[in-house]
Amino acid sequence: MTNQEVEQKVISILAKKLGVELGKIGSETRLAQDLGVDSFGAVELMFEIEEAFGLEIADSDIENVRTVNDIVGYLRGWLDRQPGSPDQVPYSV
């Protein structure tokens, strides 16, 4: 799975969960400042992303996520560490 594919999945999840148009979310979009995500909302979003990508995100890692690009970077690192093909992400938007 490419970074662009990961990013598109993340953006789709954010848009659906927050009720925001896809075109208004990009890699540099800030969760709190641009999308109005508070700390509780960030935890909810991370649960959605965990479910979508089949992983667990440590609470301490959530604190470091501020932009869409941060989420993509975290997921990319996780996917790169998985055995086998990282193309098999069990989620479709």
N, C-alpha and C positions, 0 to 999 in steps of 0.2 A: 504494500500500500504506500503510495507516494505521500509526501507532505501535503500536496494539494488535495488529495482525496481525504486525508485526515482532516484538513482544515474545512473542507466542504461539509463533512459529517458533523463536525463541531458547530459550524455556523448553522446548519439545519436544526440541530438540537436546540441551540440558543434561540433561534427565531421561533421555533414551535413553542418552546417552554415560556418564552417571554412575550410572545405575540408581537414580534418585531419583523418587519419586512426583511427578506434575505439580503437585498441590496444595501441595507443600512448597516450591515455587519461586515467588517473586514478583519484582516490579520492584526491591525493595530488598534482595533476597537477595545476600549477599556471597559471592563465589566461594571465597575462601580460608577465611574464618571459618565460614561456614554450610554450605558444600558440601565443604570439605576439599581444594580444588583447589590443588596446589602449582605452582611455576613451570613445570615440565615439563608438567603437566596443562593449564595455561593455554595453552601453545603448541599442544598437541594440540586443545584446544577451538577455538582460533582457526582452525586448519586446517579443522576441521569447518564452522565458520561461513563461512570463505572459500569452501569448496566449495558450501555450501548457497546462498549469495547471489551467487556468481560474482564475487568481488572478491579483492583482495590487501590484507592488513592489514600495515602496516609493523611490524617488531619493536619499534620505539620506541613505537608506539601501544599495543601489548599491555601495556606497563608501566602505562599509565593506566587500564586496565580493571580495576575492582574489584567492580562489581555488575552485575546483569542490566541495570539502567537505563543503565549506562555503555556496555554492548554495544549496546543499542537506540539510544542517542544517536549512537554512532559510525556505526551502519548507517543511521540516518535521514539523517545528514549526507551519507553516501556516496550513498544513493538520491536525495536531492534534487539532487545534482550530475550525475546521469546524464541524457543526452539521451533524449528519448522518454518513454514511459510507465514509471514506476517500479513499476507493478503486475505486471510480468512477471518475477518472481523465480523462477528455475528449480528450485524445491525444494518437495517436499511431504513432510509428516511423517505 
